[in-house]
Amino acid sequence: MKDSVKKQYVVVVYDISDDSLRLRVAKFLSRMGLSRVQRSVFTGMLGRVGLVSLEAGLRRVLRGWSMYSVHVYVLPRAYFDRRIVLEEGYSVPEEGEDFLV
């Protein structure tokens, strides 16, 4: 089956204190076609090849750095279709912009 047909839902969650590394990770995830849904959370649909590229790319970006935590959750499409989203008047600022707290 073609990679584009067998896509899975991906959630990437990270905690990175270094501003430079955090920006590099966010830019990489955006280039991979994932969408930022919270400051340190990206989501999207990727096929098998995309998942391999995601892992390899993250390993490249993180190489040589310390003190980071990155979790990639891969879920079946049915889980994505059943998600519950509750938000109103919320937009996620780009990296470097301030949040209103």
TITI-44366 format. One line per 2 residues: their letters; for each residue x, y, z of N, C-alpha, C. Coordinates in Angstrom, 3 decimals. Each point is the difference from the previous one (the first is absolute). Layout:
residues N
a = X,Y,Z,X,Y,Z,X,Y,Z | ... $
END
This chain:
residues 101
mk = 0.839,-1.170,0.000,-0.839,1.170,0.000,0.889,1.239,0.000 | -0.383,1.037,-0.713,0.801,1.205,-0.099,0.122,0.694,1.354 $
ds = 1.135,0.663,0.205,0.265,0.694,1.252,-1.067,1.053,0.288 | -0.491,0.679,-1.033,-0.969,1.074,0.204,-1.341,-0.527,0.493 $
vk = -0.311,-1.259,-0.261,-1.272,-0.576,0.411,0.055,-0.462,1.456 | 1.112,-0.561,0.443,0.122,-0.566,1.350,0.622,1.003,0.976 $
kq = -0.563,1.183,0.077,0.531,0.997,0.918,-0.512,-0.243,1.405 | 0.845,0.356,0.945,-0.357,-0.113,1.407,0.116,1.372,0.644 $
yv = -0.750,0.162,1.053,0.003,1.250,0.730,1.235,0.047,0.897 | 0.708,1.112,-0.029,1.228,0.168,0.773,-0.163,1.192,0.941 $
vv = 0.386,-0.200,1.244,0.037,1.076,0.985,1.439,0.087,0.505 | 0.595,1.173,-0.112,1.360,0.221,0.492,-0.084,1.010,1.143 $
vy = 0.496,-0.419,1.160,-0.023,0.825,1.203,1.440,0.154,0.461 | 0.390,1.216,0.319,1.386,0.171,0.433,0.125,1.017,1.122 $
di = 1.073,-0.164,0.761,0.384,0.939,1.049,1.478,0.277,-0.215 | 0.293,1.200,-0.477,1.374,0.380,-0.333,0.248,1.389,0.577 $
sd = 0.956,0.111,0.910,0.238,1.288,0.648,0.873,0.936,-0.843 | 0.859,-0.545,-0.834,0.875,0.832,-0.826,-0.798,0.621,-1.147 $
ds = -0.034,1.320,-0.061,-0.784,0.711,-1.015,0.403,-0.365,-1.419 | 1.285,-0.092,-0.246,0.502,-0.294,-1.344,-0.439,-1.388,-0.468 $
lr = 0.167,-0.984,0.857,-0.393,-1.361,-0.357,-1.515,-0.096,-0.159 | -0.743,0.627,0.907,-1.456,-0.033,-0.087,-0.486,0.588,-1.324 $
lr = 0.608,1.084,-0.445,-0.354,0.616,-1.274,0.336,-0.927,-1.164 | 1.157,-0.655,0.059,0.395,-0.934,-1.061,-0.982,-1.172,-0.096 $
va = -0.416,-0.527,1.143,-0.958,-1.111,0.003,-1.336,0.463,-0.571 | -0.487,1.159,0.431,-1.284,0.514,-0.489,0.035,0.220,-1.508 $
kf = 1.067,0.570,-0.507,0.121,0.234,-1.448,0.043,-1.324,-0.760 | 0.715,-0.982,0.533,0.068,-1.305,-0.651,-1.377,-0.646,-0.062 $
ls = -0.721,0.035,1.111,-1.331,-0.613,0.029,-0.943,0.690,-0.980 | 0.100,1.308,-0.113,-0.808,0.736,-0.988,0.357,-0.419,-1.416 $
rm = 1.288,-0.138,-0.280,0.435,-0.439,-1.340,-0.485,-1.411,-0.314 | -0.189,-0.813,1.027,-0.508,-1.361,-0.191,-1.496,-0.002,-0.287 $
gl = -0.622,1.164,0.070,-1.426,0.091,-0.286,-0.896,-0.139,1.214 | 0.600,0.007,1.182,-0.792,-0.098,1.221,-0.472,1.393,0.401 $
sr = -1.113,0.060,0.704,-0.593,1.267,0.423,0.165,0.177,1.501 | 0.353,1.216,0.378,0.134,0.294,1.427,-1.398,0.194,0.578 $
vq = -0.309,-0.748,1.062,-1.293,0.139,0.660,0.145,0.607,1.397 | 1.185,-0.085,0.559,0.347,0.693,1.229,1.481,0.337,-0.099 $
rs = 0.477,0.744,0.944,1.378,0.507,-0.081,1.020,-1.119,-0.242 | -0.146,-1.122,0.653,0.959,-1.102,-0.137,-0.666,-1.278,-0.474 $
vf = -1.040,0.142,-0.818,-0.731,-1.156,-0.519,-0.295,0.215,-1.481 | 0.414,-0.962,-0.806,-0.296,0.002,-1.429,-0.772,-1.269,-0.338 $
tg = -0.899,0.094,-0.972,-0.765,-1.162,-0.425,-0.095,-0.025,-1.521 | -0.325,-1.167,-0.516,-0.213,-0.128,-1.439,-0.088,-1.455,-0.404 $
ml = -0.176,-0.194,-1.286,-0.109,-1.339,-0.571,1.271,-0.284,-0.799 | 0.599,-1.156,0.254,1.197,-0.418,-0.732,-0.131,-1.463,-0.391 $
gr = 0.523,-0.323,-1.151,0.087,-1.389,-0.419,1.269,-0.632,0.534 | 0.239,-1.229,-0.375,1.171,-0.746,0.487,1.307,0.728,-0.314 $
vg = 0.139,0.469,-1.229,1.231,0.704,-0.397,0.144,1.294,0.794 | -1.115,0.696,0.200,0.038,1.229,0.779,0.415,-0.228,1.437 $
lv = -0.466,-1.108,0.583,0.386,-0.325,1.378,1.492,-0.279,0.113 | 0.531,-0.711,-0.978,1.444,-0.279,-0.001,0.775,1.311,-0.132 $
sl = -0.457,0.879,-0.886,0.653,1.299,-0.183,-0.104,0.856,1.253 | -1.149,-0.063,0.672,-0.189,0.768,1.234,1.002,-0.434,1.064 $
ea = 0.092,-1.305,0.222,0.930,-0.477,1.026,1.449,0.335,-0.354 | 0.380,-0.269,-1.233,1.380,0.275,-0.423,0.310,1.493,0.105 $
gl = -0.945,0.823,-0.426,0.219,1.449,0.055,0.101,0.517,1.416 | -0.854,-0.490,0.882,0.089,0.418,1.397,1.329,-0.424,0.616 $
rr = 0.425,-1.225,-0.309,1.298,-0.451,0.521,1.133,0.906,-0.484 | -0.086,0.431,-1.263,1.013,0.914,-0.552,-0.027,1.348,0.721 $
vl = -1.185,0.558,0.166,-0.133,1.314,0.644,0.474,-0.058,1.454 | -0.282,-1.088,0.700,0.331,-0.117,1.419,1.436,-0.439,0.270 $
rg = 0.673,-0.521,-1.027,1.359,-0.527,0.175,0.924,1.068,0.599 | 0.686,-0.384,1.049,0.970,0.893,0.628,-0.587,0.885,1.096 $
ws = -1.296,0.010,0.121,-0.642,0.802,1.036,-0.294,-0.880,1.216 | -0.199,0.629,1.141,-0.410,-0.731,1.197,-1.174,0.727,0.633 $
my = -0.619,-0.629,0.949,-1.109,0.604,0.738,-1.213,0.303,-0.883 | -0.540,-1.038,-0.599,-1.231,0.145,-0.775,-0.846,-1.251,0.178 $
sv = -1.281,0.153,-0.278,-0.921,-1.121,0.026,-0.946,0.155,-1.187 | -0.003,-0.992,-0.885,-0.875,0.018,-1.169,-0.720,-1.348,-0.054 $
hv = -1.320,0.034,-0.043,-0.806,-1.212,-0.096,-0.801,0.057,-1.291 | 0.028,-1.093,-0.755,-0.776,-0.112,-1.231,-1.000,-1.136,0.202 $
yv = -1.270,0.341,-0.061,-1.066,-0.989,0.129,-0.587,-0.244,-1.382 | -0.077,-1.249,-0.389,-0.571,-0.384,-1.289,-1.293,-0.758,0.285 $
lp = -1.096,0.537,-0.521,-1.322,-0.546,0.289,-0.724,-0.364,-1.289 | -0.856,-0.994,0.047,-0.797,-0.328,-1.180,-0.925,1.160,-0.376 $
ra = -0.298,0.112,-1.270,-0.854,1.079,-0.512,-1.333,0.060,0.751 | -0.551,-1.148,0.373,-1.281,-0.024,0.702,0.066,0.785,1.311 $
yf = 1.147,0.003,0.676,0.146,0.758,1.238,-0.070,1.492,-0.286 | 0.619,0.421,-1.091,-0.044,1.402,-0.397,-1.435,0.423,-0.292 $
dr = -0.727,-0.823,-0.707,-1.376,0.327,-0.363,-0.904,0.102,1.216 | 0.373,-0.644,1.109,-0.814,0.009,1.217,0.481,1.035,1.023 $
ri = 0.948,0.835,-0.364,0.545,0.954,0.956,-1.064,1.014,0.419 | 0.197,0.571,1.162,-0.871,1.046,0.528,0.859,1.244,0.161 $
vl = -0.408,1.076,-0.627,0.738,1.259,0.078,-0.904,1.047,0.612 | 0.457,0.614,1.063,-0.734,1.074,0.659,0.890,1.241,-0.018 $
ee = -0.372,0.976,-0.798,0.761,1.240,-0.014,-0.895,1.125,-0.484 | 0.272,1.166,0.497,-0.767,1.172,-0.376,0.914,1.211,0.079 $
gy = 0.122,0.713,-1.093,0.791,1.225,-0.006,1.471,-0.214,0.301 | 0.517,-1.136,-0.385,1.380,-0.352,0.326,0.803,-0.119,-1.275 $
sv = 1.150,0.622,-0.009,0.914,-0.202,-1.120,1.394,-0.225,0.563 | 0.735,-0.821,-0.659,1.338,-0.352,0.476,1.008,0.973,-0.605 $
pe = 0.728,0.732,0.838,1.001,0.921,-0.533,1.175,-0.760,-0.602 | 0.634,0.616,-0.945,1.205,-0.581,-0.573,1.096,0.018,1.048 $
eg = 1.013,-0.812,-0.215,1.134,-0.061,0.918,0.591,1.398,0.160 | 0.254,0.388,1.229,0.597,1.313,0.268,-1.043,1.041,0.377 $
ed = -1.279,-0.211,-0.336,-1.049,0.915,0.405,-0.422,-0.346,1.418 | -0.520,0.984,0.701,-0.408,-0.215,1.392,-1.427,-0.498,0.081 $
fl = -0.248,-0.825,1.002,-1.345,-0.444,0.331,-0.606,1.008,0.969 | -1.297,0.171,-0.079,-0.707,0.757,1.023,-0.396,-0.988,1.089 $
v = 0.400,0.271,1.209,-0.287,-0.924,1.104,-0.988,0.645,0.948 $
END
